Amino acid sequence: MKRVIEWKKSSLFLVGLLFMLVLAACSEKEAGNTADGESEESSGTESVKLVLNWFPKAQHGGVYAADDQGYFEESGLDVTIEPGGPQVSSIQMVASGSAEFGLAHADQMVIARNQGIELVAVAAAMQGSPQAWMYHKGQEINDFEDLNGRTVFIQPGITYWDYLKGEYDLSGVKEVAYTGQHVNFMDDETSVTQSFVTSEPYFMELENVETETMLISESGYDPYNVVLYVTKDYLDENKETVQKFVKAFVEGWNYYKDSPDEITKIINEANTDIAYEALQFEQTSQAEFVYEGDAAEHGVGYMTEDRWSALIDQLAELGLLEEKFDATDIFTTEFLPGK
């Protein structure tokens, strides 16, 4: 009888233990669902990736502000920000489906469409291009034809150089491949080099070299810069997600305008290869490109059909497009706030 009682006690113990294990497994499963996005459905969050057009810089201030201030999260988005660089093509990654959103310049997008990659711009961070010629102070370069008789450091195949050679007589220019280094430019006071007004003048100042600049846009070639885009297929199938992303993107840029130093410190943490002071220079010098022009009246991100049409015409005249297409095929403002 004693053995029977002991057996019954053991059986009850095993049943209880089994019951506890089942409860633990259920609790663990529920916790797992919560930790992994509450299985994305119950939490209401959606994971997407944005590929930058370059390493993290002040030109991405709105992105990092939206991330830091929780604007993406508030919109129900879990955004992974992936840096770009010389070996990273945001267009190829977005086109292949490796990322949902990308940043690129408008002319890059038009040329990509010519290659069969259908992209749609949904916001432009920069109303104009900060690309410029940089030259030594006092060289009296007032027009593009004043480049004649000088050594010009220029990246082979860069689109705006082809445009300038088509618009102006630059037959007297000595072209030398731009390498990203400025030693030869500094040694030759009559030389000219490609640059961004948001960065190179700062580095020359550190070398005690006084410079001046002339914007490429003064020639009439002025594509939107740092453009947020998706593929046409993704846009057709995910309009709500695009709407959420654009809203947070614009909110981020508006926050960056009011608190630039705070966000620039965060960018510096993401890219320690560039000094904080250099990022501050970019932050200040890019402000007119982001917040002025059409953005002053219509808000950050705004784009016009006329600007896109002009760019398409310019690239077609350069022979970079097999055929022209309608500007409304490559951009939309429907997701911008107030639209």
MOSULNOR-V153874 format. One line per field, one symbol per residue. ss: DSSP state (a for helix, b for strand, c for the rest). A space follows every 10 residues. Layout:
BEGIN
ss: ???
END
This chain:
BEGIN
ss: caaaaaaaaa aaaaaaaaaa aaaaaaaaaa aaaaaccccc cccccbbbbb bccccccaaa aaaaaaaacc aaaaccbbbb bbccbccbca aaaaaacccc bbbbcaaaaa aaaaccccbb bbbbbbcccc bbbbbbcccc cccaaaaccc bbbbccccaa aaaaaaaccc cccbbbbccc ccaaaaaccc cbbbbbccca aaaaaacccc bbbbbaaaac ccccbbbbbb baaaaaacaa aaaaaaaaaa aaaaaaaaca aaaaaaaaaa cccccaaaaa aaaaacaaaa accaaaaacc bcccaaaaaa aaaaaaaccc ccccccaaac bcccccccc
END
